[in-house]
Amino acid sequence: MSYAPPTDLSCPSIVTSKGGPTLSRIVAGMWRMNEWKLTPQQRVTWIEQALAMGVTSFDHADIYGGYGVEAVFGEALALDPSLRGRMQIVSKCGIKLVNAARPEHTIQHYDTSASHIIASTENSLRQLGTGHLDLLLIHRPDPLMNFDEIADAFQRLRQEGKVRHFGVSNFSRHQFESLNRRIPLATNQVEFSPLCVAPMFDETFDGLQDLGVAPMIWSPLAGGRLFSSDDAAGVRVRAAVQKVADELQRPFGSVVFAWIMQLPSRPVPLTGSGRIQAVAEAVQATQFSLSRSQWFEILRAARGHEVA
């Protein structure tokens, strides 16, 4: 917590879709916040440092930390209630984990029924200590999901003032467009990194670009594997990214985030680290671009072959 982010860092914002929410270009992912071992006051300090860099959007899910992260984030907000008005809170629902916090769950499964969406949202609001979510996402596609039922639940939550915008996560292009025809969706949060490039080629990004909807990106650093993986792909990508980082005199992580954000679908990547320095490196990525040849060097390393 002793690291002080550069004072000249200012993360821009982005409107994710027509009529959609305004988020910071870099979103702080809260998935592992319980693992950061911060006191409530240290959490406040961490949030304040993120906000000072212009990182105003915070990504949650009801299940994070074994159903515990929203509550510890809420403790921080309770210590300084002024923080809530300076941020956007994103959360997700639709997965039921077998967990001591939910003894009634006997099998891990998906639930996108209206009753679960509404109950999960109301519980998230209680845990976070807030009156509304800025953005609510369905966490995973559910084989039993009914698009009309989900849309009706979203409409009810909006009418009650509990959620302002809606989206999905990990949906295919067709699944996204099917629900989007029923209620406007603000984003599709998907996994993407130089070690996971499928959305670039399976129509996910193309479909979102066509609709003017910015995807959110989870695991942009491949869960840390970009720094440590010793398999062939990891070694290739790490060398290619480092080469570009040396050429641009930018941090390794910044180059990866810049590579992602250069896509015309306007991806909005999440951080996942409790190190505020890692968040600062992500924000630095908003300040520069790769040349087209540098961008394709990383893609070539990611795919293991030249473009044909």
Secondary structure, 3 states (H helix, E strand, C coil): CCCCCCCCCCCCEEECCCCCCEEECCEEECCCHHHHCCCHHHHHHHHHHHHHCCCCEEECCCCHHHHCHHHHHHHHHHHCHHHHHHCEEEEEECEECCECCECCCCCCEECCCHHHHHHHHHHHHHHHCCCCECEEEECCCCCCCCHHHHHHHHHHHHHCCCECCEEEECCCHHHHHHHHCCCCCCCEEEECECCECHHHCCCHHHHHHHHCCCCEEECCCHHHHHHHCCCHHHHHHHHHHHHHHHHHCCCHHHHHHHHHHCCCCCCEEEECCCCHHHHHHHHHHHHCCCCHHHHHHHHHHHHCCCCC
